[in-house]
Amino acid sequence: MKFKFDHHQDFQLEAINAIAGLFAGQPREEDIIRYGLQRRNS
């Protein structure tokens, strides 16, 4: 099965925007890695 994107199809743009919206406000991967590698001073 092969999917073909056609930017002239409004329903395809709406579907892409809906999926992209799921990730809005989520931390970026490099932020997670940076915070995950910080040492605590004890």
Backbone as CSV, one residue per row, in Angstrom:
resi,resn,N_x,N_y,N_z,CA_x,CA_y,CA_z,C_x,C_y,C_z
1,MET,0.852,-1.170,0.000,0.000,0.000,0.000,0.896,1.230,0.000
2,LYS,0.566,2.176,-0.821,1.342,3.408,-0.909,0.400,4.589,-0.704
3,PHE,0.802,5.493,0.189,0.021,6.695,0.427,0.609,7.832,-0.378
4,LYS,-0.256,8.633,-0.948,0.205,9.781,-1.713,-0.480,11.026,-1.164
5,PHE,0.322,12.001,-0.787,-0.191,13.251,-0.235,-0.495,14.221,-1.366
6,ASP,-1.663,14.827,-1.296,-2.050,15.853,-2.262,-2.465,17.087,-1.474
7,HIS,-1.631,18.125,-1.503,-1.900,19.318,-0.702,-3.137,20.089,-1.153
8,HIS,-3.757,19.668,-2.227,-5.001,20.310,-2.675,-6.231,19.673,-2.023
9,GLN,-6.034,18.605,-1.280,-7.145,17.926,-0.616,-7.246,18.434,0.824
10,ASP,-8.286,19.206,1.119,-8.443,19.799,2.447,-8.477,18.755,3.553
11,PHE,-9.118,17.607,3.316,-9.223,16.604,4.370,-7.847,16.042,4.729
12,GLN,-6.917,16.012,3.777,-5.572,15.534,4.085,-4.822,16.546,4.948
13,LEU,-4.971,17.820,4.636,-4.341,18.857,5.457,-4.921,18.861,6.866
14,GLU,-6.216,18.687,6.997,-6.856,18.645,8.309,-6.358,17.451,9.120
15,ALA,-6.186,16.312,8.473,-5.691,15.123,9.167,-4.264,15.338,9.659
16,ILE,-3.423,15.915,8.841,-2.034,16.176,9.247,-1.988,17.165,10.401
17,ASN,-2.782,18.218,10.323,-2.816,19.202,11.407,-3.347,18.602,12.696
18,ALA,-4.294,17.686,12.608,-4.829,17.032,13.802,-3.754,16.182,14.477
19,ILE,-2.999,15.444,13.702,-1.932,14.619,14.269,-0.828,15.500,14.848
20,ALA,-0.440,16.533,14.120,0.600,17.435,14.615,0.146,18.114,15.912
21,GLY,-1.138,18.400,16.021,-1.676,19.025,17.223,-1.549,18.158,18.461
22,LEU,-1.461,16.851,18.278,-1.285,15.954,19.428,0.035,16.207,20.138
23,PHE,1.011,16.710,19.402,2.337,16.927,19.965,2.554,18.358,20.450
24,ALA,1.594,19.230,20.251,1.727,20.629,20.673,1.887,20.694,22.188
25,GLY,2.876,21.427,22.637,3.114,21.593,24.065,3.953,20.497,24.688
26,GLN,4.292,19.475,23.939,5.136,18.407,24.467,6.583,18.869,24.451
27,PRO,7.376,18.424,25.431,8.789,18.824,25.426,9.521,18.240,24.229
28,ARG,10.480,18.984,23.733,11.285,18.512,22.615,12.280,17.480,23.127
29,GLU,12.697,16.584,22.265,13.581,15.491,22.675,14.885,16.005,23.286
30,GLU,15.481,17.053,22.706,16.745,17.532,23.260,16.562,18.109,24.658
31,ASP,15.359,18.639,24.975,15.086,19.121,26.327,15.034,17.957,27.312
32,ILE,14.439,16.860,26.906,14.343,15.679,27.760,15.741,15.122,28.033
33,ILE,16.560,15.037,27.007,17.913,14.510,27.163,18.742,15.423,28.058
34,ARG,18.648,16.722,27.854,19.431,17.658,28.656,19.080,17.531,30.134
35,TYR,17.786,17.473,30.449,17.376,17.368,31.834,17.668,15.983,32.400
36,GLY,17.625,14.978,31.556,17.889,13.619,32.011,19.344,13.368,32.345
37,LEU,20.244,14.200,31.823,21.661,13.989,32.046,22.260,14.924,33.098
38,GLN,21.445,15.763,33.694,21.965,16.663,34.719,22.242,15.884,36.005
39,ARG,23.325,16.258,36.654,23.666,15.635,37.940,23.104,16.468,39.073
40,ARG,22.781,15.776,40.125,22.345,16.473,41.332,23.555,16.685,42.234
41,ASN,23.668,17.857,42.807,24.731,18.119,43.761,24.288,17.613,45.124
42,SER,25.070,16.678,45.685,24.686,16.167,47.009,25.778,16.344,48.013
